[in-house]
């Protein structure tokens, strides 16, 4: 508030400055006038539909619905209009509530369930396997472990090449 600070006769009044700090929320993040949230869905909900209740920041309950047959993909975004943050100087106009869906896949399926599911889904693409191929096995990989080893291996390779550990030296061509 300009000129609203300490007011004394003969002195120029100061300004009042108010600083707001945005507090983090366990469910919502703010992006301008939009609110963002993540919602976890079981695979059955993503494929077969669901109804879920969302509690808004002003404590209202909203029901969102996905109809059976409407597939929600992992990391897909959907929004609810006019459920975001109110616009400055126009509190009746609001941003969007944007929901990013996180589809949770089961760790495994019993043999019978996999066969039934395969009958319900579109057919798998045909893959022609040549005769002279080597069969290999896929194993689980921890991405954090992979990144640590990647940097460790790059560090060790530098030492093997006679360079300073952690520093790459490129040979320049001279003419």
C-alpha positions in Angstrom: 0.0 0.0 0.0 1.8 3.0 -1.3 2.1 5.9 1.2 0.1 4.1 3.9 3.1 3.4 6.3 4.0 5.4 9.4 2.4 8.8 9.0 3.9 11.7 11.1 3.6 15.4 10.5 6.4 16.7 8.4 7.6 13.3 7.3 6.8 11.5 4.1 4.8 8.3 4.8 6.3 5.0 4.0 4.8 2.1 2.1 3.3 -1.0 3.5 4.5 -4.1 1.7 2.8 -7.5 2.3 4.6 -10.6 1.2 2.7 -13.9 0.7 4.4 -17.2 0.8 2.6 -20.1 -1.0 2.3 -23.1 1.2 2.7 -26.6 -0.3 -0.4 -28.8 -0.3 -0.3 -32.6 -0.1 -2.6 -33.0 -3.1 -2.5 -29.9 -5.3 0.2 -27.9 -7.0 -0.4 -24.5 -8.5 0.6 -23.4 -12.0 -0.7 -19.9 -12.5 -4.4 -20.0 -12.3 -4.5 -23.8 -12.8 -4.3 -26.5 -10.1 -2.6 -29.8 -10.8 -3.0 -33.1 -9.1 -2.0 -36.7 -9.7 -4.6 -39.5 -9.4 -3.7 -43.2 -9.1 -5.9 -45.6 -11.0 -5.8 -49.4 -10.8 -5.6 -51.0 -14.3 -9.2 -52.2 -14.0 -10.3 -48.6 -13.4 -8.3 -47.3 -16.3 -9.9 -49.9 -18.7 -13.4 -50.4 -17.3 -14.3 -47.0 -15.9 -14.5 -45.5 -12.4 -16.1 -42.9 -10.2 -13.9 -41.0 -7.7 -14.6 -38.2 -5.3 -12.2 -35.2 -5.2 -12.2 -32.8 -2.3 -11.4 -29.3 -3.5 -9.4 -26.7 -1.6 -12.6 -25.0 -0.5 -13.8 -28.4 0.9 -16.4 -29.2 -1.7 -16.7 -32.8 -3.0 -16.7 -33.4 -6.8 -17.4 -36.7 -8.4 -15.4 -37.5 -11.6 -16.5 -40.3 -13.8 -14.9 -42.4 -16.5 -17.4 -44.5 -18.4 -16.8 -48.2 -19.2 -14.9 -48.5 -22.4 -13.3 -45.0 -22.1 -9.6 -46.0 -21.6 -7.4 -43.7 -19.4 -3.8 -44.1 -20.4 -0.9 -43.9 -18.0 0.3 -40.2 -17.6 -2.8 -38.9 -19.5 -4.1 -35.5 -18.6 -7.7 -34.5 -18.2 -9.2 -31.3 -16.7 -12.2 -29.9 -15.0 -12.9 -26.4 -16.1 -13.4 -23.5 -13.6 -12.2 -25.6 -10.6 -8.7 -24.0 -10.5 -7.5 -20.8 -8.7 -9.7 -17.7 -8.9 -8.4 -15.0 -11.2 -7.0 -11.8 -9.6 -9.7 -9.1 -9.4 -12.2 -11.5 -10.9 -12.9 -14.2 -8.3 -15.7 -15.8 -10.3 -13.4 -16.7 -13.2 -11.2 -19.6 -12.3 -8.5 -21.7 -13.9 -8.7 -25.5 -14.6 -8.2 -28.4 -12.2 -5.7 -30.6 -14.2 -5.5 -34.3 -13.3 -2.6 -36.5 -14.4 -3.5 -40.1 -14.1 -1.0 -42.7 -12.9 -2.1 -46.2 -13.9 -1.0 -48.9 -11.5 -0.3 -52.2 -13.2 -0.4 -55.5 -11.3 2.9 -57.3 -10.6 1.6 -60.5 -12.2 -1.5 -62.2 -13.5 -2.6 -65.8 -12.9 -2.4 -67.9 -16.1 -6.2 -68.1 -16.6 -6.7 -64.3 -16.1 -4.0 -63.5 -18.7 -5.8 -65.8 -21.3 -9.2 -64.1 -20.5 -7.7 -60.7 -20.8 -6.0 -61.5 -24.1 -9.4 -62.5 -25.5 -10.9 -59.1 -24.5 -8.1 -56.9 -25.8 -7.2 -56.2 -29.4 -4.9 -58.9 -30.9 -1.2 -58.7 -30.4 0.8 -57.7 -33.5 2.3 -60.7 -35.3 6.1 -60.8 -34.9 8.0 -63.0 -37.3 11.0 -64.5 -35.5 13.9 -65.5 -37.8 15.6 -68.9 -37.3 19.1 -67.6 -36.5 18.3 -65.6 -33.3 19.5 -65.9 -29.8 16.9 -66.2 -27.0 17.6 -63.9 -24.1 15.9 -63.1 -20.8 14.6 -59.8 -19.6 15.4 -59.1 -15.9 14.2 -56.3 -13.6 16.4 -53.2 -13.5 16.5 -50.5 -10.8 16.9 -47.2 -12.6 18.7 -45.6 -9.6 21.2 -48.5 -9.6 21.6 -48.1 -13.3 22.5 -44.4 -13.1 25.1 -45.0 -10.3 26.8 -47.7 -12.4 26.7 -45.5 -15.5 28.7 -42.7 -13.8 31.0 -45.2 -12.1 31.8 -46.9 -15.4 32.5 -43.6 -17.1 34.9 -42.7 -14.3 36.7 -46.1 -14.5 37.1 -45.9 -18.3 38.9 -42.6 -18.1 41.5 -44.2 -15.8 41.9 -47.1 -18.2 42.7 -44.8 -21.1 45.5 -43.1 -19.2 43.6 -39.8 -18.6 42.7 -38.0 -15.5 39.8 -39.8 -13.7 36.5 -38.1 -14.5 38.0 -35.9 -17.3 37.6 -36.7 -21.0 40.4 -35.6 -23.3 39.8 -35.3 -27.0 42.6 -35.6 -29.5 42.6 -32.7 -32.0 43.8 -33.3 -35.5 46.6 -31.1 -36.8 47.5 -30.4 -40.4 
